[in-house]
């Protein structure tokens, strides 16, 4: 096994007998050191005392009155959010259960970055024994925004934050400029495209998020993402499925689909309804998948053994923001499935 993604906080969590992640005091302390909560020079004495007390006893009860007594309004809001999140984690028992409760609630009360961090840790847990670095890199798509380049017929995904950092520091534009324009080799900007020959470079760089994956139909990245989605469903829902990449949906009995992001949802809805897509919308599609359930009895009768189609698409500005909760929330399961 390889070590990877220390930034996930996995090493601060416990794993119970069911393979689920249990929150620990050290994991909570990591949230108390976030810049939104950690005291600054201007913090009042009550804020500093509260922070010190929580670092000593991360599970201590904190009254609404104590939070309201803090002098800074932003600090009050931040503590309400972090402590509310802490309480949900503890009450749920595991990180996985808390995530499911949050995404099923009508009003998500935690910042999106907290959900991404939960996905990061959960995937670190359920991919612990995976030896394929391309699959691990593909899993980053579920919790980190990607910058997409489709120049020259490629589908290259790089971490959006890293691309923006290079753009700010070196005056470069999008990923297409970083990798494809004349005489700009990947090593110049410390971004390398993973392939089957060099994929082992990933392990030492996993927390740098500075490798690029090719998501074309003919490349291993798309299949690796399919395997990650299978693992995600099996770990979170106990559901066994087979997911296969495909180039197009050509099915007169198309019954069910799930968009893995907002743009894919919009595009698949239009295709399902038989609407003609503008050329630009077709160009946004990054990946299509055919999903079948190993136990059709779990599926509503209107779907039965029919496949469920999945889609992934970039925005018009070339970003990919996957929503892994879509796959969990929109399955055609029988009640209680």
N, C-alpha and C positions, 0 to 999 in steps of 0.2 A: 504494500500500500504506500501511496505517496502522501506527503503532507501538502495541503493547499488551502487557500482562502482563510488564513488566520484572521483576516479582517471580518469574517462572518461572526466571530464570537463563539463559535462552536466549542472551543476549548474551555469556555467559561460555563458551559451547560452540562448537565448530567443526562445520561441516556438511560431510560427505564427499561424494564424487562420486555416491554412491547416495542422497543426501538424508537420511542418517542422522546422528545427533548423536554427536560424539566428545568425550570428556571431556578437559578442559584443566586445567592446574595452578590457574588462577584459579577454576574451578568447584569444585575440591576445597577450595581455601582458604575458599570460602563455607561449606562444612560445618565447617571447623575453627573458624569464628567463631560457630557455634551456641552458645547459652548452656550446653548440657550439656557442652561441650568447652572452651570458652574459660576460661582461668584466672580465678580470683577472688582476693580478698585473702588468703583462707585457704589457697590452693593451695601445695603444697610445691615446693621448688626443682626437683625432678626433673620434676614436672608442667609447670612453667613452661618448663624447658629443652626438654622434648619438644614442647610447643606451638610454641615459637620455631623449633625445627628443622623442624617440619612446614610452618610458614608459609614458610620459606626454600626447602624442597624438599618439596613436597606428595606426591611419589611415593617418598620415602625408605622403605627397609625398616625396620620396627619389630619387634623381637623380642618374643615373649610375655613374656620375662623383664623387658624394660624396662617394659612396661605393668604387669606385676605388682608392680613396685617403687614404683609411685605410692602415696602415703600414703592417699588418699581412695578408699573402695570404690566410690562412685558414679562418680568420675572413671575408675577402672579399667574399670568396666562400659561407660561411655560411649565410651571409646577403643576398646574391643574391638568395639563395634557399628559405630562410624564407620569404623574402619580395615578391618573386614571388608567393609563396604559399598563402600569405596573399591576394595578388591582385586577385588570382583566387577565393578565398573564397568570397571576397567582390563582385566581378563582377557576380558570379553565383547567389548570393542572399541568398542561403541556403546551409548548409553543404551537404545535399542530392544531390542537383543539381551540386555542385562542384565535389562531388565524381563521379557522372555519367560522367561529362565532362572529368575528369582525366582518368578514365578507358577506355573511348571511344577514347581518343586521341592516335595517332600512337606512340608517344614518351612520356612516363610518365616522367615528369620532377621533381617529388618530391620523397623524400626517401620513401621506402616501409613502414617505421615506421609511417610516416604521414598518409598513407592510413589506416593502422591498427588503428591509433588513431581516424580517422574519423568513421570507422566502430564501434569502441567502443562507441563513443558518440551517433551515430545513433541508435544502438541497445539499449542503455540505454533509449533513448527516446521512441522507439516503444515497448519496453517490460515493460514500467513503471507500468502497472497495472497487470502484471503477478504475481501470488501468488505462483507458483511452483518453489522452489529453484533449483530443478534438471534441469528445463528448462533454468534458468538463467545461471547455471554452464555450460550447454551444449552450450550456446551462446558464451562462452569464446573461443570455438574452432574456431570461425570465425575471431578472431583478435589476438590470442595468440598461439604461437607454442606449440605443445603438445609432451610429451615424452610418448611413448607407450610401454606397456608390455603385451605380449600375453602368458605369462607363465601359465601352468596348465589350458589351455583352456579359460582363462579370456581375456578380452580386456580392460585394465585399462589405462586411460589417465590422466596424471598429467601435470601441467604446466612445460614446458621445462626449463624455467629460474629458477623456484624454485627447480627443481630436480638438476640442475647444481649447484645451490648455496649450497644445502645440500651435494652434492658430493664433492665440494671443501672444505667445512667446516668440514666434518665428514669422509672423505675418503671413502664414499660409491659410488657405481656404479650407474647403471640405476634404473629405477622404480621397476624392478623385485627384485633387492636387497633391495630397500627401503621398500617394502611392503610384499614380499612373502618369502624371505629366512628365514631360521630357526631363530625363536625367535626375530624377528625384527618387533615389533608391530608398527602400523602407528603412534601412539602417540609419539613414540620415536623421530621421525623426523617431528612431527607436520603436518603430512599429514593424512587426514581422507577420507575414501571412502564414498561418499554420497549414501544413500539409502532412502527408503521411511520412515524408522523409525527415522533416525537422520538428515534428510535434513535441518531442521531449523537451524542447526549450521552454515549454509552457510551465513546467512544474516550478522552476525557480522564479518565475515571473507572475505567478497566478494572482498575487495581490497588487500587481502593478496595472492589471487590466489593459495591457498595451499590445496584445496580439490581435490579429485580424483573422476572421473566418470567412471562407468562401461558401455561400449558400446556394450556389447553382445546383440544378437538378442532378448534374453529373458528378458532383463533388461529395466527399464524405460528410461535410458539415450538415447537410439537410437530413441525412439519415441519422446522424448523431443527435440532432434536435428531436427527431421522432422518438428515439430511444429515451431521451430525457423526459419527454411528455408521458411516455408509458410509465416510467418510474414515478413521476409526479402523481399520476392518477392512482397507481398501486399503493404508494405510501400514504397519500392523503385520504383516499376513499376506499381502499381495499378492493379496487376494481382492476381486473386484468383485461387489457385490450391489446390489439395489434394496430400500430399506426404505420402507414406506408406513404412516403412521398409520391406525388403524382404531378403530371405536367398540366393537366386540365381536367375539369369536371364535365363529363359527357354522359349524363345519366337522365333518361326520360322519367325515371321513378325517384328522382331526388326527393328525399323526405326530410332530412334534418341536417343542419350545419351549425358550426360555431366559429365565430370570428375570434381570433386570439388577440386582437387589438381593435380599437375603434374603427380604423379605416377598413380593416378586413371585414368587420361586421357589416359596415355600410355596403361594401362591394359585393359580398356574398348575398346579402339581402336582395340587392338589385338583380344579380344573376338568377337567384331562385325565382324571382318574380317574372323572369323572362325579359327584363328591360335591356336595351342595347346600351353597353357601356362605352363612354368616350374612350378614345385611345389612351388618354392620360391616366384614366383609372386602371385600365389593363396594365399599364406600365408600373403601377404601384404595387402589384402583387409580387411578393417575394417567395412565397411557398404555399403549396396546397398539399393536403394530406387526406388519406382515406383511413378512417378509424372503424374497426369492427370489434365487437364485444365477444370475449371468449365464452361468456355465459349469456346468451340472448334472453334468458328468462328474466334478467335484471332490467330489460328494456321495455318501454311501453309498447303495446301491441301495434300501434300505428307505425312504429319503426321496425320492430321485430329484428330480423337478421339483416336488415338493410344497413349499408354503411352510413356513418356520420362523417361529413366532410368538414375539414378544418382549414382555415386560411390565415395567412400572415401577410401584412402589407405595410409599406412605408407611408409616411405622410407626404404631401406634395413638396415639403421642404427637405425631404430625404432623411427623416428620423423614423426610428422604430421604437415604439413604447408598448411592449407586450404586457398583457394583463393575464397572468397565469390563473387568476381567480375565475376568468371566463370559462375555462375548461372544467372547473369544479362546479360551477353554478348552473351551467346550461346543458347538462347531460339529460338525455331522454330516459330517465330512470323511472321505474314504477315507484309508487309511493313507499317510502321506507327503504328504497334500494340503495 
